[in-house]
Amino acid sequence: MVKIREAIVVEGRYDRNTLSQIVDAPIFETRGFGIFRDKEQMALLRAVAVKRGLIVFTDSDGAGFVIRNHLKSAIPNRYLKHAYIPDIPGKEKRKAAPGKEGKLGVEGMTRDVILAALKASGATFEEGKEMTAGGITKQDLCSLGLSGGADSSRKRLALQKKLNLPEYLSANALLQVLNLLYTMDELSDLVKALERDNG
C-alpha cells in the first residue's frame, strides 16, 4: 500500500474500491454527475482540497472530463492535481458490455497504471511516514457527545450542518473527515461553540 498525502476524488464506488487496494489516502466519490447537485459534497471537497490538496482522478471518457472540468471550476487550481488514465479499449469485468466510448475507466486500470498516473499528477508519496491526522478517535467523539449517546445523532447533524458537510456521513466517515480537517482542540472548540449557540 502506497501512502499519498493528498485526498483523491473519483467518480464512483468501483473506482474507489480499486484505488483503496493500492493507495492509503482519503478517497471521495462524486457519484458521477451527482456532484453537480450536491452542494454539501462540493463544500467538503473544497475544504479537503484547501487542507491537504485534492487529486482529481476521473475516467478518460467524455463524462469523466465533464466532472473534472466541473471540479476545476469550483475549486481553486492551486489546491488541485490531476491524474489521467490512458485511453485503453475494453470493459470492466463486472460489466456485460463496454461503456459508451468503449474505454476502461479507473476501476479497470492495473496497479502500475494507477501509480504512474498518480506520480505524473505530482502526488506527494509518503513512504514510511504516518498519515498526518488530527488524532481524533471514536472515543473522542463519544466524550464530545457526538457518538454513543441519546442525543448524539442530532449533535452530529448540527456539527455537519455548521461545517457544511454532507448529512449522510456515517459516524466513521465523519471521523475520517474531522481528522482530515481539524485537530482535537479545534473540534472541541467547535462543539463548545455549537452548544453555546444551541444552548
N, C-alpha and C positions, 0 to 999 in steps of 0.2 A: 504494500500500500504506500502510495506516494503522498506526502503532505504538501498542501498548497495553501498559502496564506489567504489569497482572495477567496471570496464566495463565488459560486458558479450558478448561472441561471440557464436552465434547459427548457425545452418545450413541454415535455410530459413525463409521466412516471416511469415509462420504459427507458427513456434517456437517463433519468435519474438513477434507476436501478443499475444500468450499465456503468455509469460513472462511479457510483458508490462502491463498486467492486474493485475500482482501480485507484481512486484518489480519496484521501482523507481531507475533506473540505466541506463546508456547508453548501448544500445543493438545493436550489429553489426551482420551482416549476412555474411556467407561465400558464399552464393548462391550455396550450395552443393559443387561440385568439381570445381566450378568456381574459387575458391581461388588459385588453382594450376596455373592458367594463369594470375591472376590479381595482378601484382606486386604493383600497387598503393594501392589496398586494403590491401595487406600484409604490406606495409610500414606504412599505417595508423594504423593497428592493433599493429604493433611493437611500434610505438610512443605512443599510448594509454596505452599499457602494461607498458612501462617504466614510464610513468607519474603517473598512478594510479592503475596499476595492471589489469590483464585480467583473467576472469573465462571462461574456455572452457567448453561449455555445449552442447555437441553433442548427437545424438541418441546413443542407446546401440547396434546398429547393426554394421555389418562389415563396411559399408560406413562411419558411424559416427566415428569409430575408425581410419579409414584411414585419415579422415580430421583432427582428434585430433592429430594423430602422425605427420602429415604434419606441423601443428601449433607448436608442440613441437620441431620439428627440425629447425623451422625458428625463434623462439622467445626464448630468454634465459629463462631457467626454473625458475629462481628466480623471474620473473615477472608474472608467470602463476600459476593459481589454477585450479583444475579440479573438475567439478561437474558431477557425474554419476547418471543416472536414472536406476532403476531396470529393469530387463527383465520381461515385462508384456505382455503376449499374447493378441492380439486384433488388431483392426483397428480404425483409427481416424474417427470421424463422417462424415467428408467431403469426405472420400474415399469410392469407391464402393467395394473395396476388400482390404484385409490386404497387407502390404508390402511384399517384397520377403522373409524376415525371419519371418514374422508373429508377429512382436513385435510392441508395441506402441512406438512412438517417443516422443520427448519433448512436442510437441503440444498436445499429448493425456494424459499427466500427470495431476494429480489433484494438487491443490494449496499446499496441505500438502506434497506431494511427492517432488514437486519442492523446497519448502522451506527446507525440510530435506536434499535434495541433495546439496543445496547451503550452508547450515550450515556445512555439512560434508566436503565440499570443503575448509572450512576456510574463507568463505566470511566475509567481515567486515560489520556487520549490524550497521546502524547509526540511530537508532530510536531517534526521537526528534531532530535530527541535520539537519541543512540545508546542501544541497549538496554543496561541495566545487566547485566553478566555478570561471572562470576568470572575471566574472562580465561584459562581453561584451554583448551589446544589439543590436537589429536591428537598432536602431538609430545610434549607434557607427559605424555599417557597412556603413550606409548612409554617415556619416560625414567623413569616410575614403575613400569614393568613391567606395566602394565595392557593393553597392546596391542603386537602385533608380536613377541612372544617365545614361546618354547616353553611357558611356564607362565602366559601372560597370561590365558587363559580362566579358569583356576582362581582366579587372583588377583582378576579382575573379579567372579566369582561370590561370592568371600569378601567383597569390599567391598560388593557389592549386598546380601548377607545381613546384614552388620553395619549397613548403613544402612536396612534394611527396604525395599529397592527390589525391584521385580519381577525375577525371574531371567531372564525372556525379553527384557530390554532388549538391543538391539544395542549395539555399541561407540559408534555415532553417537548413539543415543538416550541412552545413559549419559552421553556428553559433554554433551548438552543439559541433562540433569537436574543433573549436577555443577555446571555453570555457573549454574544457577538457585539452587542451594542453598549452594555453597561457593566460597571464594576458592582460589587455587592453594596458598597457605600452609596453609589448613585441610585441603585434600585431601592435601597432602604429609604433614602430621601424622597424618592418618587412616591412610594407607598404612604409615607407620612403625609406628604402634601395632598394625596388623594383623600386620606382620612380626614384631614382638616377641611378640605373642600366639600366633602360629603357629610361632615360632622354631625 
